[in-house]
Each structure stands twice: as structure tokens, then as C-alpha cells.
Amino acid sequence: MKRVSFAEFGGPEVLRLVDAEEPHAGPGQVRIAVRAAGVNPVDWRIREGQFGPVDLPAGVGLDAAGVVDEVGEGVDGIAVGDAVFGEGSSTYAEFAVLRAWARMPEGLTFEEAAGYPSVVETALRILREVGVESGQTLLVNGASGGVGSAVLQIARERGITVIGMASAANQDYLRELGALATTYGEGWVERVRQLGSVDAALDLAGSGVLRELVELTGDARKVLTIADRGAEEAGVRFSGVAGSVPDALAEAARLISQGKLHIPVEKSYALADAASAHIDSQAGHTRGRRVILV
């Protein structure tokens, strides 16, 4: 089979489309014929070596959607031929093993489904960890990407007011998702204050604004980041440990089926163009998700 791999840490140029042995489903796992794989910032951060030792050469990708073609020992309720989306490893490939999955909601394409698993798990986790409640106001820095898109919609469903920060080109998009929108750049703190007081804040962009977010909330415990490695210096928590992915996938399926969650695919790429997908992901300013079609 074909899969995207890297044999050394580095920039997008280290990615190669190679021939590899097919993986097989172990106990508690399923294998899918991959139809689409989600592109996440964690993918290129692993490729750069930001998360420590990795056995090389290594595959790339966590999220995927496809058709089950192997069911591991102890797995119930799913069968060969079922369409699923979920999380596993080395998903930029023709076949991948998933450790968590859910049936694809009616009407969802493989391309769309591949964009949900990690971002919805992250959105649910950070909303829980930051402790924001119905009737309060949440500020989201980097609100137009995949995680931000999920946060805005889940928060709206929970009765939370969201102030979203994104580029000028994405202001209308944030408003479509129910957020009060404002831009980055000089004067942003005052622009936020004009929109209302802030009870909690999420940093999804890692753009060096943690101290200002603490100032706006008045409490470092009410600020959380998934992107700024300088969190500890600012007294802010860094959230990087995933919660229950099966529970997150079940919640994603519920919200999608009820029409309460939709994350658009901004751009799709061929498997051979994974490097381009990483270049675009690292450039930021995403509206929704990027996915690789297999």
C-alpha cells in the first residue's frame, strides 16, 4: 500500500509517499480502507520532532474516515463494510488502524467526516477544562480553524457567548457560527473590551497573547492554551492530553445528526501532496478543515 512517511525530523520536504506493509487490526481495533484523512497541527509538530522521540521512519496522521475492512478481536457493534470516522495512527495511507471510531452520520461525506475526530475531542476537552458555563462569555483566539469552529458551535449550543478572534477575511465566517467577531492586530484588547467582559479565554493560535488574555479575564486559571509552549511562564495551563475519544466521537455524531455542528472543508489534497497540506496548515488562517483524499 501507499502511505506518507518521514525518515528524519524536519520541514515538509521530509515527507515521502512510499510503499509500506499493510497494518492489521489488533484486539479492540478496526482497520479501514481510508477515504480521507484529517490534517491537524499535531501532525506537523510530530514531523518537526516537537513531541520527543519517535521511531523512524514514521507514518503521519491521526484522523481518518473510511470503510471497515478488518475487525479486531473483542470488537462488537461494527462490521466489515461499515462507514466510520475516528482516530488511529499513520492515517495518511491507503489503509489505517483505528483505536476509536463511530459510525458516520447520515449525509456526511468521507471528506467532511475526516475533519472531525481530533478537533471535536479537543474542543470538548478544553471547554470542560477552562470551566466556562452557560450565560458566561468566552474569548477564543484563533477561532476560525477546525478546533475554533467546533468550540464556537458547541459553546453556542450550551448557551455560552463567544467572542472570536480571527483574520479580517474570516470575520463573516465567525458571525455565521454565532460569535461576536473581531480581528487580531494592534488595539485588539480594546476591541475585545468593547464587545463585553470576558469570563474565560482559549488560545488556539499560539500567537503570544497569553498575558493579555489573563489581563482580560482577571484570572490565569480561566485561560487555557493548546498552542503556546510559553504557557507556564504566563501562569496559564497547557492542555495537551486527550480525553475519551470514543465519547467525543459519539457527541460529534449526535451534534452533526442534529444539525448543530458543521465544520467545512477549506481545502483537500491528494495523498502525494501531503507536504503542501502541512505548509498550508502551518501558515494558519484556516477556515474550517484541511483533509487529504485517498
N, C-alpha and C positions, 0 to 999 in steps of 0.2 A: 504494500500500500504506500501511498504518498503521505508524508507529514512534514510540517515545518519544524526545523530543529536548529539549535546553535551549539557549536563545539567550544566556544570561548565567550567570555563576557565582553560586552561592548555595545556599539551603536546598532542601528537597524541593519547595517551591512553584514552583520554576523549571521543573520537568518538565512537558512538554506532550505529549499524544498528537496527532500531526499527520499529514497526508498527505505522503508523500515518494516520490521516484522509486525504483523497484526497483533494488537493486545487482545486478551481474552478476559471475560468476566469471571472474577473470583467470587467467593461467598459474599452474599449481601450486595452484589453489584450487578449492573446490566451493561452490555455493550450495545452501542448504537452505530448504524451507518450514518455518519454525520452529514447533515444537510446544510447546517450553518453553525458558525462558532462566534461567540461574542468577543469583542476586543475590549479589554479592560486595562487601565493604567498599571495594575499589578503585573500584567504580562510583560510590559517593557521594563518595569522596575526589577523583575526577576532576571530578565535578559541582561540588564546592566550590572547585576550582582549586588543589588541593594539589600537583599534579604539573606545574605550569608551563603554558606556552602550549598552547592547544587551538584549532583552527579552529572558530569558532562560526557558525551553530548546529551542534551536535554530537549524534550518537546516543549511546546508553548501552548498556553490556553487553558482556561478553567471552565468556561461556559459553552454549552452546545445544545442544539436541538436536532433531532433525527428520529430514525426508526429503529426500534429494538430488534436486534438480530441474535443476541445471546442473553440468556437469563441465568445468573449465578445461583449457586446452592443457597437455599433458605429464603429466596425472594418469592413473595406471593403478590397477587393482585396485578401483575403485569405480564404480558405475553409477547412473544415474537410477533412483530408486525405492528405493535402499538407505537403511536407517535408521542414522544415525550420531549421535555426540556429539563435541563438540570446542570449539575456541576460535577466535574471529574478532573482529569488531567490530560495534558497533551491533546487538546481538543481541536487544534489546527491540523486536522488529519482526516483521512477518509473513514477511519474507524476510531472510536474512543470509548473508554470505560467510564461510566458514571457511578459515583458513590451516593448521589442523591438526585431524585428526579420526581417529576409529576407529569400526569397526562396533560397534553396541550389542550387549552381551552378551545371550544368550538370557534371556528372562524379565524384563528390565529395562524399566520404563515410560519414556516420554519425560520425564515429570515427575521421576522419580528420576535419569535419566541426565544431565539438565541441571545437576545439583548437583555433578558430579564433576570436570570438567576442571581448573579453576584450583586447587581445593583439593588435589587429588592431586598435581599438579605442585609446588605449594608444599610439601606435606608431605614428598615425596621429596627435594626440594632442601634443605630445612632440616635434615632428619635427616642427610643427607650432609655438609652444611657444618658442623654442630655436632660431628661426629665421634664420635657415640655408637655403641658396639659391643655385640654380644651379651654378656650377663652383667653389663652395667652398668645403672645406674639413671638415668632421665631424668625431670626435673621439667618439667611443662607448665603454664604459667599461661594460663588461658583455654582449657581442654581440651574443652569441650562443643560448641563451634561446628563448622563444617564442616572447617576445617583440623585442629583438635584431634581430631575424630572420626577423621579419616584417619591422623593421626600415631599415635594410640593403637593402632589396629588394625595398621598396618604395623610399628610397633615390637614389638608382641606377636608378630607372625609372625617377626620377626628375633631373638627371644629377649631383648629389652630389657625390663626392668622399668620401668613408668611410674607416677609419682606425678602425679595430675591435680588441678588446682585449678579449681573452678567454684563457682557459687552453690549454696546449700543445696538448691534444688529439683532440681539436676542430679547429685546425689551417686550415686543409684542408677544413673543412666544411665552414668556413668563406670565404675562397677563392672561393669556389663553388658559394657563394652568391654574389660574385663580390667585396669583401672587400680586402683591404690591411691588412694582419693579423699579430698580434704579441701577445706575451704571457704576463701574469701577472708576478709578482715577481721582485726581485732586478734588477735594471737597466732598468725598463720598460719605464721611462720617456725618457731616451736617445734613446731607441729603437723606440719610437714613433717619436722623432725628426728626426731620420734617414729616416723615411718614408715620412716626409713632414711637413709643417707648419699646424697648426690646427686653424680653424676659429670658431668652436663651439664644445661643448662636452656634451655627455649624460652619466649619471651614472645610470646604470640599476642594479648594483650588490650591492651597499651599502657597499663597501669594504674599506672605509676610505681613498679615494683618491681625495676628492674634492679640497683640496688646490693645489695639483699637477695639476689638470685639469684647475684650474684658472690660474696657472702659465703658462701652455701650450697655453691657449687661450689669455692670457693677459687681460681678462675682465670677472669678475664674472657674469656679465649679460649674457654672452654667454655660461654659464654652467648651466645645469639643472639635477636634480636627481629625481628618483621615489622611491628610496630605502634607502637613508641616512637621518636619522632623525636629524643629526647634520648640516643640510644644512644652517640654519640661522647663526650659528656660523662662517661658512665659507663665508657668504655673498652670498650664492647660493640659487636659487629658488627650492622649492619642489613642484612638480606637482602631485596633488592627486585628483583633481576634474574632473570628466568625462565630456567630451563634448557631442555632439549629437551622441548617439549610433546608431539610425537609419541611419544617414548619413554615419557613419563609416562602418556599415554592407553593405550598398549599394556600397560603394567604395571597400570593401573587395570582394564582389561578382563580381564586374567589373574586378578587378585585377586578381582574380582567373580564371575567364572565359577567360581572355586574355592570360593566361599562364605567368603572370608577378609576381605572388605571390604563393608560396607553402611553407607551414610550416609542416615539417614532424612530425609524432607522434613517439617520442622516446620510450615510453612505455605505455601500457594500463593496467588497473587494474579492478578487479571485484568490485562491489559496497561494498561488505563485506571487501575489502582490502583498504578502503579509508585512514586508518591510515598509511599504507605503502606508499601510494601516497604522503601524507604530509611529511613523513620522507624523502623521496627522493627529493621532491621539496625543502625542507629546506636545504638539503645538497648542492644544486646548481649544477653547471657544466652541466646543461641540454643542450641537442642538440635538439632544437625544442620544442615539447609539450608533456605533460603527460595528459592522459584522463582516465576517468572512464567509463567502459561499463556497460550498464544496460540491 
